[in-house]
Amino acid sequence: MESIDLRGLDKCLLKSEALHQYILDSTIIPREHEQLKRLRKETKARIPKRQAFLLWGERALMNVPPEEGQLLSIILKVMNAKKTIELGVFTGYSLLATALALPKDAKITAIDISRACYEIGLPFIQAAGVEKKIDFIESDAVLALDKLIEEVKEDELYDFAFVDADKSDYWNYHERLIRLVRIGGLICYDNTLWLGTVAHPPDPQAPAFVNTVRDMVVRFNEKLAADSRIELSQVCIGDGLTICRRIA
Ligand SMILES: C[S@@+](CC[C@H](N)C(=O)[O-])C[C@H]1O[C@@H](n2cnc3c(N)ncnc32)[C@H](O)[C@@H]1O
């Protein structure tokens, strides 16, 4: 697949690149865990540009950005999460950020359709000493969630879920996660502002998949906003993060 340069669109939703850089330099990078830094660098080196299929200037698209990793970390600590699910692992940036934030006896069920990328990040997860917290499942996420629903006991529901897999399945994930995450627990969806495209009509100049995903994300956001089973907050960080709290 040919790489596509999307410099015209901006994954950073802050419209001043200088402000984004200030936030990274002053606060985020100095506090980024050494193994997260290494994982990020290794991902950039190992994933050929044409495989990463999108370039955002010098940033690779797929890993969550460090500022989002740090937000997830604070949320997990504040809520004292011990049992979490992640859909869409890739090389494991958000997974390692989660594993570092959780206590020793915590468990993360991490699901991705492909193990190959997870193995690129695994040495850094091991070096950080958090591998034991992770149960990696190589599977389509919907199939894996259906299996978890069959197995889970009512008093063993999950505290937290982070979703960053197939955008076309976000609503299917949501319907299943509502059954797996406890009342009061959080379900977080990544990329819910999709490069800022959600605010505009589809752009005929943009690559076709950008518009296809834009439409899916717009529909998903509408359905979430109308879902009385959750409270929600749309956070303008990275590519947009929607934090849902299950209330019914
Ligand atoms: C944007 S990346 C995840 C990035 C990751 N959260 C991080 O911080 O590095 C999306 C991942 O979703 C996975 N994926 C795509 N479709 C999937 C599916 N149907 N089931 C499970 N995983 C899927 C891809 O293999 C890819 O690794």
Ligand as a Chemical Component Dictionary entry (heavy atoms), coordinates in Angstrom:
data_LIG
# 
_chem_comp.id                   LIG 
_chem_comp.type                 NON-POLYMER 
_chem_comp.pdbx_formal_charge   0 
_chem_comp.three_letter_code    LIG 
# 
loop_
_chem_comp_atom.comp_id 
_chem_comp_atom.atom_id 
_chem_comp_atom.alt_atom_id 
_chem_comp_atom.type_symbol 
_chem_comp_atom.charge 
_chem_comp_atom.model_Cartn_x 
_chem_comp_atom.model_Cartn_y 
_chem_comp_atom.model_Cartn_z 
_chem_comp_atom.pdbx_ordinal 
LIG C1  C1  C 0  -4.698  2.451  15.944 1  
LIG S1  S1  S 1  -4.053  0.866  16.227 2  
LIG C2  C2  C 0  -4.026  0.736  17.973 3  
LIG C3  C3  C 0  -2.956  1.603  18.591 4  
LIG C4  C4  C 0  -2.651  1.311  20.037 5  
LIG N1  N1  N 0  -3.778  1.611  20.895 6  
LIG C5  C5  C 0  -1.397  2.058  20.489 7  
LIG O1  O1  O 0  -1.499  2.962  21.309 8  
LIG O2  O2  O -1 -0.321  1.728  19.959 9  
LIG C6  C6  C 0  -5.398  -0.169 15.744 10 
LIG C7  C7  C 0  -5.183  -1.648 15.985 11 
LIG O3  O3  O 0  -6.466  -2.269 15.835 12 
LIG C8  C8  C 0  -6.265  -3.566 15.323 13 
LIG N2  N2  N 0  -7.515  -4.043 14.727 14 
LIG C9  C9  C 0  -8.075  -3.659 13.556 15 
LIG N3  N3  N 0  -9.216  -4.323 13.333 16 
LIG C10 C10 C 0  -9.394  -5.136 14.401 17 
LIG C11 C11 C 0  -10.386 -6.073 14.755 18 
LIG N4  N4  N 0  -11.447 -6.298 13.949 19 
LIG N5  N5  N 0  -10.259 -6.737 15.920 20 
LIG C12 C12 C 0  -9.185  -6.496 16.728 21 
LIG N6  N6  N 0  -8.204  -5.635 16.441 22 
LIG C13 C13 C 0  -8.302  -4.958 15.285 23 
LIG C14 C14 C 0  -5.128  -3.400 14.325 24 
LIG O4  O4  O 0  -4.482  -4.650 14.108 25 
LIG C15 C15 C 0  -4.244  -2.347 15.003 26 
LIG O5  O5  O 0  -3.181  -2.972 15.686 27 
# 
loop_
_chem_comp_bond.comp_id 
_chem_comp_bond.atom_id_1 
_chem_comp_bond.atom_id_2 
_chem_comp_bond.value_order 
_chem_comp_bond.pdbx_ordinal 
LIG C1  S1  SING 1  
LIG S1  C2  SING 2  
LIG S1  C6  SING 3  
LIG C2  C3  SING 4  
LIG C3  C4  SING 5  
LIG C4  N1  SING 6  
LIG C4  C5  SING 7  
LIG C5  O1  DOUB 8  
LIG C5  O2  SING 9  
LIG C6  C7  SING 10 
LIG C7  O3  SING 11 
LIG C7  C15 SING 12 
LIG O3  C8  SING 13 
LIG C8  N2  SING 14 
LIG C8  C14 SING 15 
LIG N2  C9  SING 16 
LIG N2  C13 SING 17 
LIG C9  N3  DOUB 18 
LIG N3  C10 SING 19 
LIG C10 C11 SING 20 
LIG C10 C13 DOUB 21 
LIG C11 N4  SING 22 
LIG C11 N5  DOUB 23 
LIG N5  C12 SING 24 
LIG C12 N6  DOUB 25 
LIG N6  C13 SING 26 
LIG C14 O4  SING 27 
LIG C14 C15 SING 28 
LIG C15 O5  SING 29 
# 
